[in-house]
């Protein structure tokens, strides 16, 4: 019994040190993010951004939009992307084998006519039925193809795009009108930027008009509301901090700008990974490190895109399981980069952090809960050890989330109402109790799915915004 008690105490102590180390590293990212956010905040003036409109150095951009069965919103989404404030950009809409009226509504709304492909496809995709231009919108190209999934659709758009920079957005993502200007600004800095991502914010609860967020509100319901500080933590200090440590390993697939040539060199998006954005960025890091070329993959906080987050447990569980499953598959596929000095900070710092600190975190947390509960039940673990574990597992992360909320409030102040700020703080305090444990369960399920090599996405149920805004107003 004494041996078992000592073993459990040592195991719990090791897990406590694990969580302290991981959350202390998050604390370091927070500290590093402060000078980064200050630098970008000073550059984010609307007047300064508008001056870019007259610059001949602005690179043209192709906006890639994969769409599947979006007949209700597709026309408004395309019009919103066409209306982005940017001197030269095209919208490449890829209809990925929709079985509803998506393509028919596009044809009627934009008076589409078929054209021959101007550029030969360099990446194999599912069969393309045709390419279509618009008599009403010169900057629109519609690619109609057999269903092959999001990655396959993006590859078809990548092959049809005309411009050197490509921005991948989801068809239901609402991009701020000046976001392209803010995102393209980093490509004019003189630094060798290979890719850049902006901030994704939660649109639930906001007023939406013509594919734009016109009034930002915090969601009233707990489930979408608790995801707001979660997103702030991931973007506002997590990715900003990584800028100071050599760049980012993740650029959100809903809002990421890349050099098209680099994407073609690595074969575009992987069609056998359910997190094509992470896989793409890891392969781009690997490719450019192997070539020995200088490059940056950055996060820019002030370009903003809005997206609907899941508002029911079933959909949210599928999303988080898929995200973690994709992380596991990506880490396994590129495991030769782990602690490999050939890849510099990517191999020696970023990859190990995502491997041990992100991928294995739910396993370690589960083991900690089980061992601590078992030890308390049989009197083998001291109560102080148990309290330390729960403080490390829950409290430290909560404090970091609160600081992310405060950081947003004193800089960009996305939600101008004081009551929204107060409720965000409340959600940040409540997140570790119940919601955190659910995400651990969903992420644990992904290990079994990854072992069985599941590549399904699962149904992502969308509820829309109108009813929730009416409740929040």
C-alpha angles and dihedrals in degrees: 000000000000090000091050091048092051092046092051092046092051092047092050091047090052091050091048090053089048092055092043090052094047095046091043088056088051086051089054090051088052092052091047091049094060097073089039095054090044090053094049093041090058089051095046098081111136091225092054091048093049090054087066090068090077095049118110089201093072106116117228115250135211113210111209115205119180113197134186124179097340101138093141098057108015098099093049091046093053093046090051092052092047090052095055113130102253131117098228124017137128130207116225107195113193114201100205100204097297114192095202132062096290096116094037091055091048091050093052098041096047101027094237124202128186120255133180115259108270094202125038113243112254098187121059113242139163114292115296113218095195152318120247135195127196130241089204103043117038093193096058127099120176120199113198113198147153116278113273105147133262097298093049090049092050090050090053089051091046090056092049098044118111104198133078095238123054128195117201114207134167114246090240094049115109111215119202111248095246097036094104090055091049093046096044090050092081091057088060094054095093091244120120096256114179097176143351136193133203135210123289114209132188114260097188109117094019127117109253122197125172093344094310134108103237099170123026115217130168112243113258095212117085100231099055090032095057090053091063096073088038090059091044090054092050097046110024101052105002097060095029089056091051089057087069093047099055107292139296132304092199129052111176113252088219093063119013131134120206142168104264093215093059090049091053091047092058093044099258123261121354110244094200097060124077093210099054092168096060092042091050094051094046091051091047091052090049094046096049093043090051089052091048092231121151112242146149132216105195143181118227114195103199101059102086135195124180127218138178112250123206114279098190129061096238095056093041091050091053091049095050093043089052093047093051093042088055090049091053093048092047093048091048094046094051098033091130087075091062110113089345109148089202088077096049116208091354092062098033102040117007099043095045091049093052091043099049102018101042109019098042097034097095091049092051091046092051092049089050093052092047096046094044093048092047092048093049092047092055098034093247098122126059115241091234090059090051092050091048090053094051091045091052094044097045114013102052094050091048091055091051091051091051090052090051089054091049091047090056092046095054094044120028098005094202093181107048097189117095091219090058090053091049092050091048089056089049091052089049091054093046097045096085093054111076101330093065091052091050091055089051090055093048092048092048090055089058092068091064091045091049091048089054089046094236112181099181121121099204124220113307104204116209122200103182128230111257100086094044093050091051088054093047098045 
